[in-house]
């Protein structure tokens, strides 16, 4: 499959840090023996979760954001494989597939200028190509009856996740987005700010809930648009955490009623978590523990179809902390879903 770089045994061995009397997560996960037919192999394997990364910044660039999201996969996998294997982490249920790599697109970004409209349009055309790869891979995993856990890249990849899951299940799906931003911008060419609006307009996304929208960064026009759409609902960060008009648990229940009765995607944007290096890092956001509680709540729902953790943009100094964060979120999700 084009763009897919398989995760190999040699990579696994180079990352694992074994210790006496301990067993690491990476010692029990599965890898595919070959990549000639991913769907057929997944059908035969006794795993529930297929983890893969997306290494790209193109969607963020095309939305005038700060790049760096292509680094999240490496940060995450280096930590995840070295967490403990025990009754709480369920590594035998996990297959590490590899990552989607877009080296030629990433190289071309270096030649583009965000201040030039024609360069933004060039980047948006590349995002459409990334969409195709993400859609195809997600649809293969979902068709095989597995749950994709997708790490990295910009929030543009929500479109491919939703479309791929919808195609794999042969029906519309719902989605919940833990995010400071709505990502429901105009269909002006693909970028990280309109993955949900494109999926909605094209009929792949039915019900959509935005959890923790920041009032300072949502235009009046968008609020009016969202308020008119019966199938789109939202809660704001300020209403929960600042004014206390409502609360976190109540809003999770309201969101659950809107999206969990049928297959739904669980989208986690690291922009929503306070002080986490991301494409739009915020000094005011949900705590890491709130994000973990959110994933636990929705991960234990019967109809959750995938998990996507995106927009993290680790630097050399923050690589380990971001990797730990993403690993906590992944294992929280698996732990919650195994309760069912």
KEKEMI-449213 format. One record per atom (N, C-alpha, C): z, x, y; residue in one letter. Coordinates in steps of 0.2 Angstrom, whole numbers, padded with zeros to 4 digits, always signed. Layout:
BEGIN
ZXYA/...
This chain:
BEGIN
+0000+0004-0006X/+0000+0000+0000X/+0000+0004+0006X/-0005+0003+0011X/-0005+0007+0017X/+0001+0006+0021X/+0003+0012+0024X/+0009+0013+0028X/+0016+0013+0024X/+0016+0011+0018X/+0022+0012+0014X/+0023+0019+0012X/+0029+0022+0013X/+0031+0028+0011X/+0037+0027+0006X/+0036+0028-0001X/+0041+0026-0006X/+0047+0031-0005X/+0053+0028-0007X/+0059+0032-0007X/+0059+0035-0014X/+0060+0042-0014X/+0059+0046-0020X/+0066+0048-0023X/+0066+0050-0029X/+0072+0053-0032X/+0074+0059-0029X/+0069+0063-0027X/+0070+0070-0023X/+0074+0068-0017X/+0071+0063-0013X/+0075+0062-0007X/+0082+0059-0008X/+0083+0055-0013X/+0089+0053-0015X/+0094+0059-0017X/+0092+0063-0021X/+0096+0069-0022X/+0098+0073-0016X/+0093+0074-0011X/+0094+0078-0006X/+0099+0075-0001X/+0100+0068-0001X/+0105+0064+0003X/+0111+0063+0000X/+0112+0062-0006X/+0118+0061-0010X/+0123+0067-0009X/+0129+0065-0007X/+0135+0070-0007X/+0140+0068-0012X/+0139+0071-0018X/+0144+0069-0023X/+0151+0072-0022X/+0156+0069-0024X/+0163+0071-0024X/+0166+0070-0031X/+0171+0074-0033X/+0174+0073-0040X/+0178+0067-0039X/+0178+0063-0045X/+0182+0057-0046X/+0180+0051-0041X/+0174+0052-0038X/+0171+0047-0034X/+0164+0045-0036X/+0161+0039-0035X/+0155+0037-0037X/+0152+0034-0030X/+0146+0037-0028X/+0143+0034-0022X/+0138+0029-0023X/+0137+0025-0018X/+0132+0019-0018X/+0125+0022-0021X/+0123+0027-0019X/+0116+0030-0020X/+0115+0032-0028X/+0121+0033-0031X/+0121+0034-0038X/+0119+0028-0043X/+0119+0022-0040X/+0118+0016-0044X/+0112+0012-0042X/+0109+0013-0036X/+0104+0009-0034X/+0098+0011-0038X/+0093+0006-0038X/+0087+0007-0042X/+0081+0010-0037X/+0076+0013-0040X/+0070+0015-0036X/+0064+0012-0040X/+0059+0011-0037X/+0053+0009-0041X/+0050+0015-0044X/+0048+0015-0051X/+0045+0020-0054X/+0038+0022-0051X/+0034+0017-0049X/+0027+0018-0046X/+0026+0012-0041X/+0021+0013-0037X/+0019+0008-0032X/+0013+0005-0033X/+0010+0004-0039X/+0004+0002-0040X/+0004-0006-0039X/+0009-0009-0041X/+0010-0016-0040X/+0017-0018-0039X/+0019-0018-0033X/+0026-0019-0031X/+0028-0026-0033X/+0025-0031-0032X/+0026-0038-0034X/+0028-0039-0042X/+0023-0036-0046X/+0024-0036-0053X/+0030-0033-0055X/+0032-0027-0052X/+0038-0023-0054X/+0044-0026-0052X/+0044-0029-0046X/+0050-0033-0044X/+0052-0039-0048X/+0047-0042-0050X/+0048-0048-0055X/+0052-0046-0061X/+0051-0040-0064X/+0054-0038-0070X/+0061-0035-0069X/+0063-0033-0063X/+0069-0029-0061X/+0075-0034-0060X/+0081-0032-0063X/+0087-0036-0061X/+0090-0034-0055X/+0087-0035-0049X/+0090-0033-0043X/+0090-0040-0039X/+0094-0040-0034X/+0094-0046-0029X/+0091-0044-0022X/+0092-0037-0020X/+0091-0035-0013X/+0086-0029-0013X/+0081-0030-0009X/+0076-0024-0008X/+0077-0022-0001X/+0079-0016+0000X/+0080-0013+0006X/+0074-0008+0008X/+0071-0009+0014X/+0066-0005+0017X/+0067-0004+0024X/+0064+0001+0027X/+0064+0003+0034X/+0058+0002+0037X/+0058+0001+0044X/+0052+0001+0048X/+0053+0006+0053X/+0049+0011+0053X/+0049+0017+0058X/+0044+0016+0063X/+0046+0013+0069X/+0041+0012+0074X/+0045+0010+0081X/+0042+0012+0086X/+0044+0010+0093X/+0039+0006+0097X/+0033+0005+0094X/+0027+0002+0097X/+0029-0004+0101X/+0032-0009+0097X/+0034-0015+0100X/+0039-0015+0106X/+0043-0011+0105X/+0048-0010+0111X/+0044-0007+0117X/+0040-0002+0116X/+0036+0001+0121X/+0032-0005+0125X/+0029-0009+0120X/+0024-0014+0123X/+0028-0020+0127X/+0034-0019+0126X/+0038-0024+0130X/+0042-0021+0136X/+0040-0015+0138X/+0042-0011+0143X/+0050-0009+0142X/+0051-0008+0135X/+0058-0006+0134X/+0059+0002+0132X/+0065+0004+0131X/+0066+0011+0129X/+0065+0012+0122X/+0061+0017+0120X/+0060+0019+0113X/+0065+0022+0110X/+0065+0023+0103X/+0070+0026+0099X/+0072+0022+0093X/+0069+0016+0092X/+0070+0012+0087X/+0067+0015+0080X/+0063+0019+0081X/+0060+0022+0075X/+0065+0027+0071X/+0070+0029+0074X/+0075+0033+0071X/+0081+0030+0067X/+0081+0023+0067X/+0087+0019+0064X/+0087+0020+0057X/+0081+0020+0054X/+0080+0020+0046X/+0084+0026+0043X/+0082+0032+0046X/+0084+0038+0044X/+0092+0038+0044X/+0094+0036+0050X/+0102+0036+0052X/+0105+0032+0046X/+0102+0026+0045X/+0105+0021+0040X/+0106+0024+0033X/+0100+0026+0031X/+0099+0028+0024X/+0104+0034+0022X/+0105+0038+0027X/+0109+0044+0025X/+0116+0042+0024X/+0118+0037+0028X/+0125+0035+0027X/+0126+0030+0021X/+0121+0025+0021X/+0122+0020+0016X/+0123+0023+0009X/+0119+0028+0007X/+0118+0030+0000X/+0125+0034-0001X/+0129+0036+0004X/+0135+0039+0002X/+0141+0035+0003X/+0141+0029+0004X/+0147+0024+0004X/+0149+0024-0003X/+0155+0021-0004X/+0158+0021-0011X/+0154+0016-0015X/+0153+0017-0021X/+0151+0012-0026X/+0157+0009-0029X/+0159+0003-0028X/+0164+0000-0031X/+0163-0008-0032X/+0168-0012-0034X/+0167-0019-0035X/+0165-0023-0029X/+0166-0020-0023X/+0165-0023-0017X/+0158-0022-0014X/+0154-0016-0016X/+0148-0014-0013X/+0142-0016-0017X/+0142-0017-0024X/+0137-0020-0028X/+0130-0016-0028X/+0131-0009-0028X/+0124-0005-0028X/+0119-0007-0033X/+0122-0009-0039X/+0117-0011-0045X/+0113-0017-0043X/+0114-0020-0038X/+0110-0026-0036X/+0105-0024-0031X/+0104-0017-0030X/+0100-0015-0024X/+0095-0011-0026X/+0089-0012-0024X/+0083-0007-0024X/+0081-0004-0018X/+0081+0002-0017X/+0078+0005-0011X/+0071+0007-0012X/+0067+0003-0007X/+0060+0004-0008X/+0057+0009-0004X/+0059+0011+0002X/+0056+0016+0006X/+0055+0013+0013X/+0050+0016+0016X/+0050+0013+0023X/+0042+0013+0025X/+0041+0008+0030X/+0034+0008+0033X/+0034+0013+0038X/+0029+0017+0038X/+0028+0023+0043X/+0022+0022+0047X/+0022+0023+0053X/+0016+0022+0058X/+0015+0028+0062X/+0014+0034+0059X/+0014+0040+0062X/+0008+0040+0068X/+0002+0038+0066X/-0003+0038+0070X/-0002+0034+0077X/+0001+0028+0076X/+0003+0024+0081X/+0008+0027+0086X/+0013+0030+0083X/+0018+0034+0086X/+0016+0039+0090X/+0011+0043+0088X/+0008+0049+0091X/+0004+0046+0097X/+0001+0040+0096X/-0003+0038+0102X/+0001+0035+0108X/+0007+0033+0106X/+0012+0031+0111X/+0013+0036+0116X/+0013+0043+0114X/+0015+0048+0118X/+0009+0049+0124X/+0003+0046+0123X/-0002+0047+0127X/-0003+0041+0132X/+0002+0036+0131X/+0001+0030+0135X/+0007+0030+0140X/+0005+0026+0146X/+0010+0025+0151X/+0012+0018+0152X/+0018+0016+0152X/+0020+0010+0153X/+0019+0006+0159X/+0017+0011+0164X/+0016+0008+0171X/+0008+0006+0171X/+0005+0007+0166X/-0003+0005+0166X/-0004-0001+0162X/-0006-0006+0165X/-0007-0012+0161X/-0012-0011+0155X/-0017-0007+0156X/-0022-0006+0150X/-0018-0003+0144X/-0013+0002+0146X/-0010+0005+0140X/-0005+0001+0137X/-0002-0004+0141X/+0002-0009+0137X/-0002-0013+0133X/-0008-0015+0135X/-0012-0019+0130X/-0014-0015+0124X/-0015-0009+0125X/-0017-0005+0119X/-0011-0005+0114X/-0005-0004+0117X/+0001-0004+0112X/+0002-0011+0109X/+0000-0016+0112X/+0001-0023+0110X/-0004-0024+0104X/-0010-0021+0104X/-0015-0022+0099X/-0012-0018+0093X/-0008-0013+0094X/-0006-0009+0088X/+0000-0013+0085X/+0004-0017+0089X/+0009-0021+0086X/+0006-0026+0081X/+0001-0029+0083X/-0003-0034+0078X/-0004-0031+0072X/-0006-0024+0072X/-0007-0021+0065X/-0001-0020+0061X/+0005-0018+0065X/+0011-0017+0062X/+0013-0024+0059X/+0012-0029+0062X/+0013-0036+0060X/+0010-0037+0053X/+0004-0035+0052X/+0001-0036+0046X/+0004-0033+0040X/+0006-0026+0041X/+0010-0022+0036X/+0017-0025+0034X/+0020-0027+0039X/+0027-0030+0038X/+0026-0037+0034X/+0022-0041+0037X/+0021-0048+0034X/+0019-0047+0026X/+0014-0042+0025X/+0012-0042+0018X/+0018-0039+0013X/+0022-0034+0016X/+0027-0032+0011X/+0033-0037+0010X/+0035-0040+0016X/+0040-0045+0015X/+0038-0051+0011X/+0031-0053+0011X/+0029-0058+0007X/+0029-0056-0001X/+0028-0050-0002X/+0028-0048-0009X/+0035-0048-0012X/+0040-0046-0008X/+0047-0046-0010X/+0049-0053-0011X/+0048-0057-0006X/+0050-0064-0006X/+0047-0068-0012X/+0041-0067-0013X/+0037-0070-0019X/+0040-0068-0025X/+0043-0062-0026X/+0046-0060-0032X/+0053-0062-0033X/+0055-0066-0028X/+0062-0069-0029X/+0068-0065-0027X/+0066-0060-0023X/+0071-0055-0020X/+0073-0056-0013X/+0078-0054-0010X/+0080-0054-0003X/+0078-0047+0000X/+0074-0047+0005X/+0073-0041+0009X/+0078-0040+0014X/+0080-0033+0014X/+0085-0031+0019X/+0081-0026+0023X/+0079-0027+0030X/+0074-0024+0033X/+0078-0020+0039X/+0077-0013+0039X/+0081-0009+0044X/+0076-0006+0049X/+0077-0007+0055X/+0074-0002+0060X/+0068-0006+0064X/+0065-0002+0068X/+0060-0004+0072X/+0062-0009+0078X/+0058-0012+0082X/+0059-0016+0087X/+0060-0023+0084X/+0062-0028+0089X/+0062-0035+0087X/+0055-0038+0086X/+0050-0035+0088X/+0043-0037+0086X/+0043-0039+0079X/+0046-0035+0075X/+0046-0036+0067X/+0049-0043+0065X/+0052-0046+0069X/+0054-0053+0067X/+0048-0057+0065X/+0043-0057+0069X/+0037-0061+0067X/+0035-0059+0060X/+0034-0053+0058X/+0032-0051+0051X/+0037-0054+0046X/+0043-0053+0048X/+0048-0055+0043X/+0048-0063+0042X/+0047-0067+0047X/+0047-0074+0047X/+0040-0076+0043X/+0035-0073+0045X/+0028-0075+0042X/+0028-0073+0035X/+0030-0067+0034X/+0030-0065+0027X/+0034-0069+0022X/+0040-0071+0025X/+0045-0075+0021X/+0042-0082+0020X/+0039-0085+0025X/+0036-0091+0025X/+0030-0092+0020X/+0026-0086+0020X/+0020-0086+0015X/+0023-0085+0008X/+0028-0081+0007X/+0031-0080+0001X/+0034-0086-0002X/+0037-0090+0002X/+0040-0096-0001X/+0036-0102+0000X/+0030-0101+0003X/+0025-0107+0004X/+0028-0113+0008X/+0032-0111+0013X/+0034-0116+0017X/+0037-0113+0024X/+0038-0118+0029X/+0041-0115+0035X/+0048-0113+0034X/+0051-0109+0038X/+0058-0107+0037X/+0061-0107+0044X/+0068-0107+0044X/+0072-0107+0050X/+0074-0099+0051X/+0077-0098+0057X/+0079-0092+0059X/+0085-0092+0064X/+0090-0088+0063X/+0095-0087+0068X/+0095-0080+0070X/+0096-0079+0077X/+0095-0072+0080X/+0101-0071+0084X/+0105-0066+0082X/+0111-0063+0085X/+0108-0058+0090X/+0108-0060+0097X/+0104-0057+0101X/+0106-0058+0109X/+0106-0053+0113X/+0107-0055+0120X/+0101-0058+0123X/+0095-0057+0120X/+0089-0060+0123X/+0086-0065+0118X/+0082-0069+0121X/+0079-0075+0117X/+0073-0073+0113X/+0069-0067+0115X/+0063-0065+0112X/+0058-0071+0110X/+0058-0075+0115X/+0053-0081+0115X/+0049-0081+0121X/+0047-0075+0123X/+0042-0074+0129X/+0035-0077+0127X/+0031-0077+0132X/+0024-0080+0132X/+0020-0076+0126X/+0015-0080+0124X/+0010-0077+0119X/+0005-0073+0123X/+0007-0067+0125X/+0003-0063+0130X/+0001-0056+0126X/+0000-0056+0120X/-0001-0050+0116X/+0006-0048+0113X/+0006-0046+0107X/+0012-0045+0103X/+0016-0039+0106X/+0023-0040+0106X/+0028-0035+0108X/+0035-0038+0105X/+0040-0034+0107X/+0047-0035+0104X/+0050-0041+0107X/+0047-0044+0113X/+0050-0050+0116X/+0047-0056+0114X/+0042-0057+0109X/+0039-0063+0108X/+0038-0064+0101X/+0042-0061+0096X/+0041-0062+0089X/+0042-0069+0087X/+0047-0072+0090X/+0049-0079+0088X/+0045-0084+0091X/+0042-0083+0097X/+0038-0088+0100X/+0031-0088+0096X/+0029-0082+0094X/+0023-0082+0090X/+0023-0086+0084X/+0029-0084+0080X/+0030-0087+0074X/+0031-0095+0074X/+0034-0097+0080X/+0035-0104+0081X/+0028-0108+0082X/+0024-0104+0087X/+0018-0107+0089X/+0013-0108+0083X/+0014-0103+0078X/+0009-0103+0073X/+0012-0107+0067X/+0017-0110+0067X/+0020-0114+0062X/+0024-0111+0056X/+0025-0105+0057X/+0029-0102+0052X/+0037-0103+0053X/+0039-0103+0059X/+0046-0104+0061X/+0047-0112+0063X/+0052-0115+0059X/+0053-0122+0061X/+0059-0122+0066X/+0065-0121+0063X/+0071-0122+0068X/+0073-0115+0070X/+0075-0114+0076X/+0077-0107+0078X/+0084-0108+0082X/+0088-0103+0081X/+0095-0103+0085X/+0096-0096+0088X/+0097-0096+0094X/+0098-0089+0098X/+0106-0089+0099X/+0109-0084+0096X/+0117-0084+0096X/+0119-0078+0101X/+0122-0080+0106X/+0125-0075+0111X/+0120-0073+0117X/+0116-0078+0119X/+0111-0076+0124X/+0115-0074+0130X/+0112-0069+0134X/+0116-0067+0140X/+0112-0071+0146X/+0117-0074+0150X/+0114-0078+0155X/+0111-0074+0161X/+0113-0068+0162X/+0110-0064+0167X/+0103-0061+0165X/+0101-0061+0159X/+0095-0059+0157X/+0090-0064+0154X/+0091-0070+0156X/+0087-0076+0154X/+0085-0080+0160X/+0078-0080+0161X/+0076-0083+0167X/+0077-0091+0167X/+0077-0094+0173X/+0077-0101+0174X/+0072-0104+0170X/+0066-0101+0170X/+0060-0104+0167X/+0061-0105+0159X/+0064-0099+0156X/+0065-0099+0149X/+0070-0104+0147X/+0076-0105+0151X/+0081-0110+0150X/+0078-0117+0150X/+0074-0118+0155X/+0070-0125+0155X/+0066-0126+0149X/+0062-0121+0147X/+0058-0121+0141X/+0062-0122+0134X/+0068-0118+0134X/+0072-0119+0128X/+0075-0126+0127X/+0077-0128+0133X/+0081-0135+0134X/+0076-0141+0132X/+0070-0140+0132X/+0065-0145+0131X/+0063-0145+0123X/+0064-0140+0120X/+0062-0139+0113X/+0068-0141+0108X/+0067-0147+0105X/+0071-0150+0100X/+0073-0145+0094X/+0068-0141+0092X/+0069-0137+0086X/+0072-0130+0088X/+0073-0129+0095X/+0076-0122+0097X/+0083-0124+0100X/+0088-0121+0098X/+0095-0121+0101X/+0098-0114+0102X/+0103-0114+0107X/+0106-0108+0108X/+0113-0108+0111X/+0117-0103+0110X/+0123-0103+0113X/+0123-0096+0118X/+0127-0096+0123X/+0127-0090+0127X/+0133-0086+0126X/+0133-0080+0127X/+0138-0075+0127X/+0144-0077+0131X/+0142-0079+0137X/+0147-0080+0143X/+0151-0086+0141X/+0148-0091+0138X/+0151-0098+0136X/+0157-0096+0131X/+0155-0092+0127X/+0160-0090+0121X/+0165-0085+0123X/+0163-0080+0126X/+0168-0074+0127X/+0170-0073+0134X/+0167-0076+0139X/+0170-0075+0146X/+0173-0082+0148X/+0169-0087+0149X/+0172-0093+0151X/+0177-0097+0146X/+0175-0096+0140X/+0179-0099+0134X/+0178-0106+0134X/+0172-0109+0136X/+0170-0116+0135X/+0170-0118+0128X/+0168-0113+0124X/+0168-0114+0117X/+0170-0108+0114X/+0170-0107+0107X/+0172-0101+0104X/+0167-0099+0098X/+0168-0092+0096X/+0163-0089+0092X/+0163-0093+0085X/+0168-0095+0082X/+0168-0099+0076X/+0165-0106+0076X/+0166-0109+0082X/+0163-0116+0083X/+0156-0115+0084X/+0153-0110+0087X/+0146-0109+0088X/+0143-0107+0082X/+0146-0103+0078X/+0143-0102+0071X/+0142-0108+0067X/+0147-0113+0067X/+0146-0119+0064X/+0141-0123+0066X/+0140-0123+0073X/+0135-0127+0076X/+0128-0124+0074X/+0127-0118+0074X/+0121-0114+0072X/+0120-0115+0065X/+0125-0115+0061X/+0124-0117+0054X/+0121-0123+0052X/+0123-0128+0056X/+0121-0135+0055X/+0113-0136+0057X/+0111-0131+0062X/+0104-0131+0064X/+0099-0128+0059X/+0102-0123+0056X/+0097-0118+0052X/+0098-0117+0045X/+0104-0119+0042X/+0106-0116+0035X/+0104-0121+0030X/+0101-0127+0031X/+0100-0132+0026X/+0093-0130+0022X/+0090-0126+0025X/+0084-0123+0021X/+0083-0116+0022X/+0078-0113+0019X/+0078-0105+0019X/+0078-0103+0027X/+0081-0098+0028X/+0082-0095+0035X/+0082-0088+0035X/+0080-0085+0040X/+0080-0078+0041X/+0086-0076+0046X/+0090-0070+0044X/+0095-0068+0048X/+0094-0062+0052X/+0093-0063+0058X/+0091-0057+0063X/+0097-0054+0067X/+0098-0048+0066X/+0103-0045+0070X/+0100-0040+0075X/+0101-0041+0081X/+0098-0036+0086X/+0104-0032+0089X/+0104-0026+0088X/+0109-0021+0090X/+0110-0021+0098X/+0106-0024+0102X/+0107-0025+0109X/+0112-0029+0110X/+0114-0034+0106X/+0120-0038+0107X/+0127-0035+0106X/+0127-0029+0103X/+0133-0026+0101X/+0135-0021+0107X/+0141-0022+0109X/+0143-0018+0115X/+0143-0010+0113X/+0140-0007+0118X/+0140+0001+0118X/+0136+0004+0112X/+0132+0000+0109X/+0128+0003+0103X/+0122+0006+0106X/+0120+0012+0104X/+0113+0014+0107X/+0108+0010+0104X/+0104+0007+0109X/+0099+0003+0107X/+0093+0003+0112X/+0088-0001+0111X/+0083-0001+0116X/+0085-0004+0123X/+0090-0009+0123X/+0093-0011+0129X/+0100-0011+0128X/+0103-0006+0128X/+0111-0005+0127X/+0115-0008+0132X/+0120-0012+0130X/+0124-0016+0135X/+0131-0014+0135X/+0134-0014+0141X/+0141-0012+0141X/+0146-0018+0140X/+0142-0024+0140X/+0146-0031+0139X/+0142-0034+0133X/+0146-0035+0127X/+0143-0038+0122X/+0148-0039+0116X/+0146-0042+0111X/+0150-0043+0105X/+0153-0036+0102X/+0159-0037+0099X/+0161-0031+0096X/+0158-0030+0089X/+0159-0024+0087X/+0156-0023+0080X/+0159-0028+0075X/+0165-0029+0075X/+0169-0033+0071X/+0166-0040+0071X/+0164-0043+0077X/+0161-0049+0078X/+0155-0050+0074X/+0151-0044+0075X/+0144-0044+0072X/+0145-0044+0064X/+0150-0041+0062X/+0151-0041+0055X/+0154-0047+0052X/+0158-0051+0056X/+0160-0058+0054X/+0154-0062+0054X/+0150-0061+0059X/+0144-0066+0059X/+0139-0065+0053X/+0138-0059+0051X/+0134-0057+0045X/+0138-0060+0039X/+0144-0060+0039X/+0148-0062+0033X/+0147-0070+0033X/+0147-0073+0038X/+0147-0081+0039X/+0140-0083+0036X/+0135-0080+0039X/+0128-0082+0037X/+0125-0079+0030X/+0128-0073+0029X/+0126-0070+0022X/+0128-0074+0016X/+0134-0078+0017X/+0136-0082+0011X/+0133-0088+0011X/+0128-0090+0015X/+0125-0096+0015X/+0119-0096+0009X/+0119-0101+0005X/+0114-0101+0000X/+0107-0100+0001X/+0105-0102+0007X/+0098-0102+0009X/+0095-0096+0013X/+0100-0091+0014X/+0098-0085+0018X/+0092-0081+0014X/+0087-0080+0017X/+0081-0077+0014X/+0080-0070+0015X/+0082-0067+0021X/+0082-0060+0022X/+0087-0058+0028X/+0088-0052+0028X/+0092-0049+0034X/+0088-0044+0037X/+0088-0044+0044X/+0084-0039+0048X/+0089-0036+0053X/+0090-0030+0053X/+0094-0026+0058X/+0090-0022+0062X/+0089-0023+0069X/+0084-0020+0073X/+0086-0018+0079X/+0082-0014+0083X/+0083-0012+0090X/+0088-0006+0091X/+0092-0004+0085X/+0096+0002+0086X/+0092+0008+0088X/+0094+0012+0092X/+0090+0018+0094X/+0095+0024+0094X/+0097+0027+0089X/+0101+0032+0088X/+0099+0039+0091X/+0103+0043+0095X/+0101+0049+0097X/+0104+0054+0092X/+0103+0061+0093X/+0106+0066+0089X/+0114+0065+0089X/+0117+0064+0095X/+0124+0063+0095X/+0127+0057+0092X/+0123+0052+0092X/+0125+0045+0089X/+0123+0043+0082X/+0119+0048+0079X/+0115+0046+0073X/+0120+0044+0068X/+0126+0047+0067X/+0131+0045+0062X/+0134+0039+0063X/+0136+0038+0069X/+0139+0031+0071X/+0135+0025+0070X/+0128+0026+0072X/+0124+0021+0071X/+0122+0020+0064X/+0122+0025+0060X/+0121+0024+0053X/+0127+0021+0049X/+0133+0022+0052X/+0139+0019+0049X/+0139+0011+0051X/+0137+0010+0057X/+0136+0003+0059X/+0132-0001+0054X/+0126+0002+0054X/+0121-0002+0050X/+0123-0003+0043X/+0126+0003+0040X/+0128+0002+0033X/+0134-0003+0032X/+0138-0003+0037X/+0143-0009+0037X/+0140-0016+0036X/+0135-0017+0041X/+0131-0023+0041X/+0128-0025+0035X/+0125-0020+0032X/+0121-0021+0025X/+0126-0023+0020X/+0131-0019+0019X/+0136-0020+0014X/+0140-0027+0015X/+0141-0028+0021X/+0144-0035+0023X/+0140-0041+0020X/+0133-0040+0021X/+0129-0045+0020X/+0129-0046+0012X/+0128-0040+0008X/+0128-0041+0001X/+0134-0043-0002X/+0140-0041+0001X/+0146-0043-0001X/+0147-0051+0000X/+0145-0053+0005X/+0145-0061+0007X/+0141-0065+0002X/+0135-0062+0001X/+0130-0066-0003X/+0132-0066-0010X/+0135-0061-0013X/+0137-0061-0020X/+0143-0066-0021X/+0146-0068-0016X/+0151-0073-0017X/+0149-0080-0020X/+0142-0081-0018X/+0139-0087-0020X/+0139-0088-0028X/
